[in-house]
Amino acid sequence: MLIDGFIIYQKYKKGFHKIKFHKTFTFYPNSSCIFSTYLKQKPMIRFLLVIAVALTVSCNSAQNATSKTKMTPVDYANTITAENLKTHLYTFAGDEMEGRGTGENGNNKAAEYLRNMYMDGGIAAPIEENNYYQNIPSEYFNDATKGKPSQNVVAFIKGSEKPEEIIVISAHYDHLGTRDGKIYNGADDDGSGTISILEVAKAFQKAANEGNGPKRSILILHVTGEELGLYGSKYYTENPLFPLRNTIVNLNVDMIGRIGSEKKGNDNYIYLIGSDKLSQGLHDLSENVNKKYTNLELDYKYNDDDDPNRFYYRSDHYNFAKNDIPVIFYFNGTHADYHKETDTPEKIEYELMAKRAQLIFLTAWEIANQEERITADKL
Ligand SMILES: [Zn+2]
């Protein structure tokens, strides 16, 4: 399905070129009509016409240069749309990915899907050109994958001023696979986080292409093996692509596509976990960005050390926090479809998911561009 999906996309692109060509072609009769009118004029009139056309063209181009509006972070955040998220998630959490069980065929297909999206979007791989995989040997998974290897998928937007300082934006792309013939699609867990950070990467790349790239570097990290015990993020922090001492923050996204059972009817909230545990600076920045741009209700219920769910220890950010790297974990809470074969793409709240993904983008933007570096100021 991945290969087919990719071909369909290529066909679509070719079709687009044809439409553009067709439009150019239909424009010709009008141009030749103007030209024959021109030829019918006397020499002096022709001369004056040429001057008039030249003046109009130069005037227009001067206007274009001055009227080019400056792009804001919100303009880039707005490129993350419900429609784009939906298109990707229907494929990524479709039956063709077979539940993305770590080391299984579907898990490899999912990794390939992400890699193709980065290559196609002109988003670089870190360290080595076109190498988007951090391979994890089978032995690392302690038999949990029945002897199969897997891989984290990585992409990189290099900072323009402080490229050595890294912000890691992570989400796990594995899920529970296929059990007793049932496919566990994992649309919310964690198709929602996976596709959100793909769109965040595309927004940063667009900014970079237009000369507005982040000052610090953004590492997009799609980890594997989360459902088996946070293996992919553990492997990354034990084998980091960039030194952990310069890894300044981890924003981890795990389940942001639904309204949790405790929040029925509330389409404007998100749970934040961990933001103030290591860094007051990060917590304040996160609050300010939300107040300024997104105005979601930020719920810290699960941030409480005494909360019996212990979510702080249950997703990939924990491997970064363990290494004294400040983190924020973005989460919608659990629901009736959590870890069931009924966690499917048509149940996702795409508008809300887009708003949450925009908050994550804008928070990363501020961390990447603000003057001071975020530090673990509570240690
Ligand atoms: Zn899960």
Residues whose N, C-alpha, C, O or C-beta is under 5 A from the ligand:
A	BS01	ZN	D189
